[in-house]
Every structure is written in C-alpha cells, then in structure tokens.
Amino acid sequence: MQKLDMEIKCNFNPNYFRDYEKPPIPEGLTSRGSQYNTLLKQKGKSADIFIKRPDTVKAASGLSGIKKEKSGWLGTVKNYAKNYIKNIKHTYDHKIVYALIEKELFGKISINSITHDLDKMIMYCLGFPKSFVTDFHRKHSTHHPESGKTMNLQSMICDNIASSPEFKPEKRLSLRNHFNTCKTLQEVKGFKEILEKYNYGENLNFAKINAEKRAKYKGLHGAVNVISRTLLFFI
C-alpha cells in the first residue's frame, strides 16, 4: 500500500509544541537564526505551521491496541474456560484413581467412590470459582479434617493415597512423609492406625492402577464406562 504523506494545518505556539516541523524560512532571511525565532514569537498563535500527520503504522497503534485488548479479553475467557476443563478432568481422574485404590485395598467399590468429590464435579460444571469449590468441599466432606465432622477413615486413606505423587505429579511428598509432617492428619483419631494397617498404600502397584485408568477410563469411552457403572451400582 502506497504511503500517503498528509499534513495538518493548525495554529502554532512555539511555547507549547516541541515535536513539530518548522515552517520554511521566510523570504529575506538566510537561516533559522535569532531573527527567524523572533518572527515566530511575534506571530505567536496566528502563525500557521504544518505538522506532519503521525506515521501510518504508529497511527494504527490505537486501533491495534483495541484489537489487542479484545484479544487479551478473549484470551482471558478462553484461558478461564480451559482451566475449568482442566479442573473437571483433574477431579475426574482423581475419582477414577480413588475407586481403583478402594477396590485394591478393600476388595470392592463402595458408595464412597461414587460420591467422592462429586460436589466438586457439579460445582465446576456450574462454573463456580476454584477457590470457592475447594473451600466448600473441604468444609463439607468427611474425608477432610477441616470439615469438623466424624472422619470416614476408609475414604480418607483412599483419598490420600490417590493424592500421592505417582497420581498427582504436583504433589512432592509421599503419603508417609506427608502424614509425618502434617499435624492436622496426625490429630485424626484412628487415621494413623489404618495407615499402618495398609502400609500407607505402599504395597499397591501404582503403575498397574495408572495403566488401568488409561485403558478403561480415558476419553468418551471412559466417561460412558463410569456412568454405566454408577447406574448399575444403584440398580
């Protein structure tokens, strides 16, 4: 596209403008010296000056700025939705691992696996903020000491094993180390005994559990499998 050189005619006051193109040297003067500057001061605001229109690329920055702002807003919304999908998937994967661990430890899947973190799944699907979901869940779940309720020890051990680094890479401590450094868990009556009874879950084949989760519960097929098993549980 051919670049157009456009100029805007306006009144000039040398005391107020710095970035301007000075007018041509008046006839009779040989240079832009003191006489020239005096002439400008005498004319003041009545002096006409041609100020170059900003470069087309720079002038477009205003529009491009708006586009960038919109793009940023859309990007924020997109990222927000992406995080919700991630939260739902993360909770879904945790529920699957929880159920497989419960089956390995206790020989069967109970109602605990069906209801485990179900409130989180529902709230995420409804668009509740993660901070609210986490706080609400911990205050109303019998596998979290923060609830102040009578603890479901079977659910607690399955939940804590399912939160081991082998299943949640963001976790750094094994269940044994986590328990030894967490006073809140240590204060739960009977929890230490059940952990020791099942050796903190360390006898489980974590690789096998992860492989079964990937094979049977991944994608749409896995979701249908979970739904069908849930329905069959109540039938």
C-alpha positions as CSV (number, residue, x, y, z in Angstrom):
1,M,0.0,0.0,0.0
2,Q,1.4,3.4,-1.0
3,K,2.2,5.6,2.0
4,L,0.5,8.9,1.9
5,D,2.2,12.0,3.3
6,M,-0.6,14.0,4.9
7,E,-0.2,17.3,6.7
8,I,-2.5,19.1,9.1
9,K,-2.6,22.9,9.2
10,C,-3.0,24.5,12.6
11,N,-2.1,27.5,14.7
12,F,1.3,27.3,16.2
13,N,2.6,28.5,19.5
14,P,6.4,27.6,20.0
15,N,6.0,27.7,23.7
16,Y,3.6,24.7,23.7
17,F,4.9,22.4,20.9
18,R,8.1,20.6,20.7
19,D,7.6,17.8,18.1
20,Y,6.7,19.8,15.0
21,E,8.0,20.5,11.6
22,K,9.1,24.2,11.4
23,P,7.8,26.3,8.6
24,P,10.1,27.2,5.7
25,I,12.5,30.1,6.2
26,P,10.6,33.3,5.3
27,E,11.7,35.3,2.3
28,G,14.5,37.7,3.2
29,L,16.1,35.5,5.9
30,T,19.1,33.3,5.1
31,S,18.8,30.9,8.1
32,R,16.7,29.9,11.1
33,G,18.6,32.2,13.4
34,S,17.6,34.7,16.0
35,Q,15.6,36.8,13.5
36,Y,13.6,33.7,12.5
37,N,12.8,32.8,16.1
38,T,11.8,36.4,16.8
39,L,9.4,36.3,13.9
40,L,7.8,33.2,15.2
41,K,7.4,34.7,18.7
42,Q,5.9,37.8,17.2
43,K,3.3,35.9,15.2
44,G,2.5,33.6,18.1
45,K,-0.7,31.7,17.8
46,S,-1.6,33.4,14.5
47,A,1.4,31.7,12.8
48,D,0.5,28.9,10.5
49,I,2.6,25.7,10.8
50,F,2.2,22.4,9.0
51,I,2.6,19.5,11.5
52,K,3.1,16.1,9.9
53,R,0.4,13.5,10.5
54,P,1.8,10.6,12.6
55,D,3.3,7.7,10.6
56,T,0.5,5.4,9.4
57,V,2.0,2.5,11.3
58,K,2.1,4.5,14.6
59,A,-1.3,6.0,13.9
60,A,-2.8,2.5,13.6
61,S,-1.5,1.6,17.0
62,G,-4.6,2.9,18.5
63,L,-6.8,0.5,16.6
64,S,-4.3,-2.3,17.0
65,G,-4.3,-1.5,20.7
66,I,-8.1,-2.0,20.8
67,K,-7.7,-5.3,19.0
68,K,-5.0,-6.4,21.4
69,E,-7.3,-5.5,24.3
70,K,-10.1,-7.5,22.8
71,S,-7.7,-10.3,22.0
72,G,-6.5,-10.2,25.6
73,W,-10.0,-10.3,26.9
74,L,-11.0,-13.2,24.6
75,G,-7.7,-14.9,25.6
76,T,-8.6,-14.5,29.3
77,V,-12.1,-16.0,28.7
78,K,-10.5,-18.8,26.7
79,N,-7.9,-19.5,29.4
80,Y,-10.7,-19.3,32.1
81,A,-12.7,-22.0,30.2
82,K,-9.5,-24.0,29.6
83,N,-8.8,-24.0,33.3
84,Y,-12.3,-25.2,34.1
85,I,-12.0,-28.1,31.7
86,K,-8.7,-28.9,33.3
87,N,-10.2,-28.8,36.8
88,I,-13.0,-31.1,35.8
89,K,-10.6,-33.5,34.2
90,H,-8.3,-33.4,37.2
91,T,-11.2,-34.2,39.5
92,Y,-12.5,-36.9,37.2
93,D,-9.1,-38.6,37.0
94,H,-8.8,-38.4,40.8
95,K,-12.2,-40.1,41.2
96,I,-11.1,-42.9,39.0
97,V,-7.9,-43.5,40.8
98,Y,-9.7,-43.3,44.1
99,A,-12.1,-46.0,43.0
100,L,-9.3,-48.3,41.8
101,I,-7.5,-47.9,45.0
102,E,-10.6,-48.6,47.1
103,K,-11.1,-51.8,45.1
104,E,-7.5,-52.9,45.6
105,L,-7.5,-52.1,49.4
106,F,-11.0,-53.3,50.3
107,G,-11.9,-55.7,47.5
108,K,-14.8,-53.7,46.1
109,I,-16.0,-50.3,45.1
110,S,-18.4,-48.7,47.6
111,I,-20.7,-45.7,47.7
112,N,-17.6,-43.7,48.7
113,S,-16.2,-44.0,45.2
114,I,-19.5,-42.9,43.7
115,T,-19.9,-39.8,45.8
116,H,-16.2,-38.9,46.2
117,D,-15.6,-35.3,45.1
118,L,-18.9,-35.4,43.3
119,D,-19.8,-32.0,44.7
120,K,-16.6,-30.6,43.1
121,M,-17.5,-32.0,39.7
122,I,-21.0,-30.5,39.9
123,M,-19.8,-27.1,41.1
124,Y,-17.1,-26.9,38.4
125,C,-19.7,-27.8,35.7
126,L,-21.8,-25.0,37.0
127,G,-18.9,-22.5,36.8
128,F,-18.1,-21.9,40.4
129,P,-14.6,-20.4,41.1
130,K,-12.0,-22.9,42.1
131,S,-11.3,-21.2,45.4
132,F,-14.9,-21.4,46.4
133,V,-15.2,-25.1,45.3
134,T,-12.1,-26.1,47.3
135,D,-13.2,-24.2,50.4
136,F,-16.8,-25.6,50.2
137,H,-15.6,-29.1,49.6
138,R,-13.2,-29.2,52.4
139,K,-15.7,-27.8,54.9
140,H,-18.4,-30.4,54.0
141,S,-16.5,-33.6,53.2
142,T,-16.0,-36.4,55.8
143,H,-12.5,-37.2,54.3
144,H,-11.2,-33.7,55.1
145,P,-10.4,-32.8,58.8
146,E,-11.3,-29.2,58.0
147,S,-15.0,-30.2,58.0
148,G,-15.0,-30.9,61.7
149,K,-17.2,-33.9,61.0
150,T,-16.6,-37.5,62.1
151,M,-14.0,-38.7,59.7
152,N,-14.7,-41.5,57.2
153,L,-11.3,-43.3,57.6
154,Q,-11.8,-45.6,54.7
155,S,-12.4,-42.6,52.4
156,M,-9.6,-40.7,54.0
157,I,-7.0,-43.3,53.2
158,C,-8.1,-43.8,49.6
159,D,-8.2,-40.1,49.0
160,N,-4.7,-39.6,50.5
161,I,-3.2,-42.5,48.5
162,A,-4.9,-41.2,45.4
163,S,-3.1,-37.8,46.1
164,S,0.3,-39.4,46.1
165,P,3.0,-38.1,43.6
166,E,2.5,-41.2,41.5
167,F,-1.0,-40.0,40.6
168,K,-0.6,-36.3,41.2
169,P,2.8,-35.1,40.0
170,E,2.3,-31.7,41.6
171,K,2.5,-33.4,45.0
172,R,6.0,-33.8,46.3
173,L,5.6,-35.8,49.4
174,S,4.7,-39.5,49.7
175,L,1.7,-40.2,52.0
176,R,4.0,-41.5,54.7
177,N,6.1,-38.3,54.6
178,H,3.0,-36.1,54.3
179,F,1.4,-37.7,57.4
180,N,4.6,-37.3,59.4
181,T,4.7,-33.6,58.6
182,C,1.0,-32.8,58.8
183,K,-0.3,-32.2,62.4
184,T,-3.9,-32.0,61.1
185,L,-3.8,-35.5,59.9
186,Q,-2.0,-36.8,62.9
187,E,-4.8,-35.5,65.1
188,V,-7.5,-37.5,63.3
189,K,-8.3,-40.3,65.7
190,G,-7.7,-43.8,64.2
191,F,-6.1,-42.5,61.0
192,K,-2.6,-43.5,61.9
193,E,-3.7,-47.0,62.7
194,I,-5.5,-47.5,59.4
195,L,-2.5,-46.1,57.5
196,E,-0.1,-48.5,59.3
197,K,-2.5,-51.4,58.7
198,Y,-2.4,-50.8,54.9
199,N,1.3,-49.7,55.0
200,Y,0.4,-46.2,53.7
201,G,-0.7,-47.8,50.5
202,E,2.9,-48.6,49.6
203,N,2.1,-52.2,48.7
204,L,-0.2,-51.2,45.9
205,N,1.0,-51.4,42.3
206,F,0.7,-47.7,41.3
207,A,1.9,-48.4,37.7
208,K,-0.9,-51.0,37.3
209,I,-3.5,-48.6,38.6
210,N,-2.4,-45.9,36.3
211,A,-2.4,-48.3,33.3
212,E,-5.9,-49.5,34.2
213,K,-7.1,-45.9,34.4
214,R,-5.7,-45.1,31.0
215,A,-7.0,-48.3,29.4
216,K,-10.6,-48.3,30.8
217,Y,-11.4,-44.7,31.7
218,K,-9.9,-42.4,29.2
219,G,-11.9,-40.2,26.9
220,L,-15.6,-40.6,26.0
221,H,-15.4,-44.4,26.3
222,G,-14.1,-44.0,29.8
223,A,-16.9,-41.5,30.7
224,V,-19.6,-43.8,29.4
225,N,-17.9,-46.6,31.5
226,V,-18.1,-44.6,34.6
227,I,-21.7,-43.5,34.1
228,S,-22.8,-47.1,33.4
229,R,-21.0,-48.4,36.4
230,T,-22.6,-45.7,38.6
231,L,-26.1,-46.5,37.3
232,L,-25.5,-50.2,37.8
233,F,-24.4,-49.5,41.4
234,F,-27.8,-48.0,42.3
235,I,-29.9,-50.5,40.3
